[in-house]
Amino acid sequence: MTETQTTKSHGVTLSDLAAGKVKSLLEQEGRDDLRLRIGVQPGGCSGLIYQLYFDERTLDGDLVADFDGVEVVVDRMSAPYLDGASIDFADTIEKQGFTIDNPNAGSSCACGDSFS
């Protein structure tokens, strides 16, 4: 995985492949006003679940970083749980979709969608 840029605003990185996929999805939607938001919320079988979605809003306290034209937004409450996390995109015969590698996750469930 190559990182386009590192940032001091939040500790999340986005791979070149993931940034390209985000751009492609936004072009398909015909939207240039959306950013990729990542956060965590209580839930899942391990305690916390990731949220990864496009958002047009900017919330008070949001931390923003730009990766080759793709804005990645993390809310202030999620930032400590995601510090050092990297977002990539997998496109293999076994799996297709965004993946999150989070060094703060002490354990995770089998599906990989939640952690503690």
N, C-alpha and C positions, 0 to 999 in steps of 0.2 A: 504494500500500500504506500502510495506517495502522498504527502500532505502538500496541499497547495499553499497554505499559509498557517502560521500559528498566531495566536492572538492573546492579548492580556485581558480582553473583556470577559471571556469565559474559556474554560479549559477543554472545550469540545473541538475536535477536528473533523473535517470532512475530506474523504479521499477524492482524488481526481475523478475516479469512476463514478462515485456517488454524486459528485457535483454535476457531471455530465448527464446522469440519469434525471436529476432534479430539473436541469435545464430542459431536457427533452419532454418531461411531463408538463412543465409549465408552457412550453411551446404548443403542445397538443391541446392544452386548455385555452390557449390564446390569452394568457394572463401574464402580465409583467409586474403586477402589484403584490404578488404573494412572496412570502419568505417561508423557509423551512423551520418549524418550531419543534424543539425537542424538550420534553419535560418528564417528570415522574409524578405519580400519584399513588396513594394507597390502593392496594388491590392485588390481584393475581394470587397464585399459590405460594409465592415466596415473600410476600409483604409489600413490594412496590412493583408497579408496572410502568413500562415506558409508554410515552405518548410521542408520536412522530406524525406530524401533519402539516399541511400548508395553512398559513394564517395571513390574513391581510391586516390584522390589528397590531398595534404596538401598545404594550401595557407598561404602566409605571414600574420602573426597576428592571425592565428587560435588558439583557446583555446580548449584544449583537456582534457577530464577526462575519466578514465577507470572504468567501472562498471562490475565486475565479468567477465573480459575478453572482454567486448564490449567497444570500444572507441566511445565516443560521442564528436563530434566536433561542435563548434559554432564559426562563423566568428566574428571578432572584432566589426563590425558594428551592428550585431544582438544581441550581448551579453546584452546590457542594456535593450532591450525589453523582453529578456527571463530570466532575473535574478530571481531566485526563482521558475521557471516553473518546472513542473514534467511531465514526459512522462510515460504513463502506456499503457497496452494493454487490451482491452475489448473483450471478447468472449462470448457473450450472444445471445439469440434468437433475441433481438432487434438490436444489434450492434456488429460488429466485426471490429477491427482495432486499430491502435494506437490512443491514446487520449492525449491531452495536456491540463494540468491545469495550467493556467498562471495568477498569481496574478497581473500582470501589465496590464492586459486587462481591460480597463474601460468599454467597451461594446463589444459584439460580435454579429455576425449574427446568424440566426436560424440554419444554417448548421454547425456552430462551426468551420469553416475553416478560418474565418477572424476575425480580432478584431481591436480595436482602443484604 
